[in-house]
Amino acid sequence: MQDKMLDEFNQQTRRFFEPMRKLNSLMLGNMEKMTEYQLEAMKRYSQMGTERMRSASEIRDAQDLQAFGAQQAEMMSELSRQMMEDAQALGEMSQQFRAELEQLFGEVSQELSDTAKQAEASAKPAASGKTDAPAKSDAPAKATSRKS
């Protein structure tokens, strides 16, 4: 008897915490993906900056300065393009995360609805099995005394 009650309690606890576990897993996965992408982006940007500093340190005359200026304009164009791609990729990741969240909340909502319907269905037969006892009044009881 106790084993059955304990098993039922464990199952209810699992069902209760399962949506939170799924949500935490989804959020952790998204955070890992976003962090990894941002670290890769930072690596690309720092490499671009390091290359530009290296090129600047190699300027020896006016021709090198002119070539550096042309390369700088190209690099800025590349940087702008890369930043737009990164922003688009992060936006897509956010949209995917949002869709996954909506799906998860939909599943949880459906599970809760099904559980509520099952509880309601199981409560109806139990309620119909009750005997109709006379209703108690909420009024205070009256004392009666008899004289003999």
N, C-alpha and C positions, 0 to 999 in steps of 0.2 A: 504494500500500500504506500509506504513512504517512498519507495523507489519510483513508483509511478508518479507521485506528486513531485518528486525531485526532478525527474525527467521532463515533466510538463513545465516546471519552472524554468529549467535550463533552455528548453525550446522557446518559451516565451521571451526569455532574456535575449537569446540569439536573434529572434525575429525583431525585437525592439532595437537592438544595436546594429543590425545589418545595414539599414539605410545610412547610419552615421559612418560605418566602416567604409561603405562604398563612396560616400561623399569625401571622406578624408583621403581615400586612395586616389580618387579623381583629382582632387586639389593638389596632392603631392606630385602626381604624375605631371600635371600642368606646370607646377612650379619648377620641377626638374627640367622639363622641356624648355621653358622660357629662360631659365638661368643658363642652361647650356648654350642656347642660341645667343643670348646677350654676351656671354663670355667669348664665343667665337667672333661676334661682331667687334667686341673691344679688341681682340687680338688683331683682326684685320685693320682696324683704325690705327692701332699703335704701330703696326708694321708700316703703314702708309706714312705716318709721322716720322718714324725712324729713318725711312728711306729718304724723305725730304730733307731731314737734318743732315744726313750723310751727303746728299747732293749739294746742300748749301755749304758744307765744310770743304768741298772740293772746288769751289769757285776760285779761279786764279787770275782771271782777267775779264775784260768787258764782254768778250764773246761767251765765256762760261756763264756770266751773269745773264746775258740775253737768252741763252739756252735754258738756264734755270728758270727764268721768268716764263718761257713758253711751256716748260714741263710743269711749272706750278699751275698754270691755267688748265692744262690737261688733267692734272691731279685733282684740282678742285671740281672739275666736271665729273670725274670718276667718283670722287667722294660724294658729291650730290646724288649721283645715280645710285650708289651703294646705299646711301641713307634712305632713299625712297624705297628701294627693294627691301631693306630691313624693316622699315615701317609697315610696308605691305605684308611682309611675312608675319610680323608680330600681330597685325590686325587679323590675319587669317587664323593664327593660333588662338586668338581671343574669341573669334567667331566659333571655331571648332569647340573650344571649351564651353562656351555658352550653350551650344547645341547639345553637348554631352550632359551638361547640368540640367537642361530642360528635359532631356530624355530620362535622366535619373529621377528627377522630381515627379515626372509623369508616372514612372514605374512605382515609386513609393506611394504616390497618391492612389494609384489603382490597387495596390496591395492593401492599403488602409481601408479603401472602400469595400474591397472583397471581405476583409476581416470583419468590418462593421456589419455587412450583410449576413455573414455567417453567424455572428453573435446575435443579431436580431432574429434570425431564423431559429437558432437554438433556444432563444429566450421565449419565443411564442408558445411552443409546446409545453414548456415548464409553467408558463403563466396560465394556460388553459386548463392545466391539471389542478389548479387550486380550487378549493371549495369556497363557496360564497359564504363567508362569515358575516354576521351582522356588523354593520359599521359602528364604530365607537364615536360617540359625540365628543366634540371638543369642549363642550360646556362643562363647567365644574359639576361634580357630583352633588346631589342634594341629600341631605341627611333627613331621615324620617324617624320619628319615635312614636311608639304606641303607648298609650296609657292603659293600664289594665285595671 
